[in-house]
Amino acid sequence: MDKLAVFVEGQTEQIFVQELIYQIAGHQQVHIDCVTAFGGGAAGDRAFLEVQATQRPDPKKKFYVIIYNSVGYERVLSDVRDHYENLASQNFKLIIAIRDVKPQTHADISTIRADFIILTRLRPIRPLLVLAIMEIEAWLIAEASHFPKIHSTLTPATVTAQLGYDPETFDIEQRLNPADDLRRVYTSAGRGYNKSRLHAERTVNVLDYGAVYLTLKDRFADLANLVAYLNGFFT
């Protein structure tokens, strides 16, 4: 059984990556466990608790994936470092870390990437850092065909008017607050958007994943790297 560990900064990323993996690998081939961090620092010892009731690992599956929700961009790197030795000892083949750039800035991107390489071990597993610039909602906005599935009034013209740009062509990585952009569009149709599981799953479940891994990767270099690594792992 080939094993993959993914560290993400929050619940939306965890839900998105889980569904992306299912779309690439198939439910019949992969067993996924999702865990969320609790405690740490002043709150006491840090631990990861399961957020899905599963029987693991399923010996009938070809692949095993565990997705760690670090609950904060600032903990992703340290969680990779803290779990690295244990994952390596259990013969995990790949480690992926996914985080937003926000609340840091575009000017910090090169430093974020450099620090990740300097501060993580590279052997026997070389972790991959994936940055959502500035937030993962930039990817969700770019998959613009999902908007009418949220509400029939969210036509391309309406969405463009609410955003102030065409999500099909605009460089959304230049937006400072993509989550606010997405919320504004949804709110115009009487729908809300926040980081809750309900809202994240509602959006993630209506995305066109063919567009995500065939088209959007041409607009988002980090998403392209993520898709390439996942395709390589599951093939």
N, C-alpha and C positions, 0 to 999 in steps of 0.2 A: 504494500500500500504506500503510494507516494504521498508525502505530507507537505502542506503549505501553511504558513502562519502569516496573517495579515494584521497589522496594527493600524487602527484608525483613530481619529481625534474625537469622533462623536457618533451619535446614533444614526444620523442621516447617512453618513459615509458607510456605516456598518450595514445598513439595510440595502443601500445601493450596491455595494460590493457583493453582498450575498446573492442578490438577484442576478447581477452580471455574471457571476461564477456559474450559477444554475443555467443561465442562458448559453454559456459557452460549453460547459461540461455536460449538462444534462442531469436531471434529478436522480436518474438511475445509476449514475457513475460516481457521484461525489456525496460524501457525508460532511455536513458543515455544522460546527458548534460555534455559537456566539456567546461571548462572555463580556462582562462589563466591570470596570474597576470600581472599587469602593475603598474608602479609607486612604491612608497615606498622609504624611506630614503631621499636622496638628490633630488630625482625625484618627491617628493610630496607624497600625500596620496596614499596608496596602494589600488588597486581595482582589482576585477576579472571580465573580460569581456568574454562573450560567444564567442566561436569559431565555434559553430555549430548553424545553424538556426533551432530551434525546437519549438514546441508548448508544453509547459510543465505545470504541469505534465499530461501525458495522462492517463485519468481515466480508460482506458481499459487495461492498463498494470498492472501486479501484483507487479512489482518491480520498484523502482526509484533509479538511481545512478547518482551522480555528481562527476566528476573527475576534481580536481583542479591541474593545472600545476603551480607549485610554481616558475618556471624559476630559478632554482638554488638549489643545495643540501642544502645550508645553510639556506634556508627559509622554508623547509618542516616542521621542528619541530615547528617553530614560527607560521606558518600558521595553523597547527593543534591546537595549543594553542589558537590562536586568534579566531578560528571558533568553538571551542569546545562547549561553552555555547549555542550558537545559534543552532548548530546541535542537541544538547541534547534537547533543548526546542521544536524542530520540530520533536522529536521522531525518530531520526535516530537510527538504531539498531547497526550499525557497522561503525568504522572508521579505514581505512588502510592507512599507510604511506609507500611510496616506494621511495628509493633513492639509488644511487650508493655509494660505499665506496670511490672511487676516487673523489677528489684528496687527501683524507686522505689515510692512509696506513693500511695494515693488522694489524699492532700493535694497531691501533685505534679502531678496531671493537668492542671490549668489552666495551670501553668507550662510543662509539656511542650508543650501546644498553642500557647501564646503564643510560646515560643521558636522553634517551627517556623515560624510566620508571620513573625516578626521576622528570622530568620536565613536564610531562603530567598528567592530571587528569585521574584517573582510574575508577571513578564512576560518572554517571551511565553507561558510555560506556568505555570499556577498549580498547584503540587503539592497533592495531597490527603494528609493525614495520617490514618491509621487506627490507633486504639489498641485492642489486645486487653486488656481490663481483667478481671483482672490479667494473665492469660496466655491464649494462644490456646486452651488446653485448656478454658477456660470454654465456648467455642463447641462444642467436641467433646462435652463432657458434655451440653450442652443438646440436642444431636441424639441423644436418648436411645434412639431406635429402633435405633441401631447396636450397642448392647450385646449383644443375643442373637446377633449376627453374629460377635462376638468369641468368645463361648462360650454355648452353649445354656442354661447355668445362670444366666446374668445376666438374670433376669426383672426386670420393673419393681419388684417387691417387694424382691428381693435387692439391686438397685442402690440403691434408696432407703435400705435398711437400712445398707448399707456407707457411703454418703455422709453419712447423717444428715439428708438433705433430699431433696425430690422434684425431680429435675432438670427436670421438665416445667414447673414453676411457680416454683421458687425463683429469687431474683435472684443468679445465680452470680457476677456482677461484684463482689459483696461478699466473696467468698471470697478469701483472701490467697494461697493456693497451689493453684489448680485442677489443676495437673499432679500434685500429690500425691494429690488426690482421685481423679483418673482412675487413677493407679497403684494405689491401694488397691482400687478396684473390680476392676481386671483381675487383681491378685494374688490376690484371693479366689477366682478361678476358675482359678488356675494359669497365668495369663498375665502377662507383664511389660509394663512401659511405661517407655521412656526416650526420649531425643531422637534415637535412631539412625534411619537411613533405613528400616530394616526395620520398626521399630515404627510410625514415622510413616506409612509407606505402608499398613501393615496397617489402621490406623484410617481414614485418609483415603479409602481405596478402598471402604470399606463405608458411608460416610455417605450419607444420603438428601439429595441436593442440591436436590430439590424443597422439602424442609423448610428447608434452609439459606437459600435465597433467596426463599421465600414466607412462611415462618413465623418463623424465628429472627430475621430482621431486625426484627421487631416487639419483640424483647426486647433487642436489642443495637444501639444507635444507630450505632455506628461500622461494624458489619457492614452495616447498612442503607445507609450512605453508600457503602461499598465496592461493594455489589451495584448500587446506582443508577448509580455512575460506570461500572462495567463494562458494564451494560446500555446506557447512553448511548453508550459508545465502540463497542460491537459492533453497534449498530443504526443 
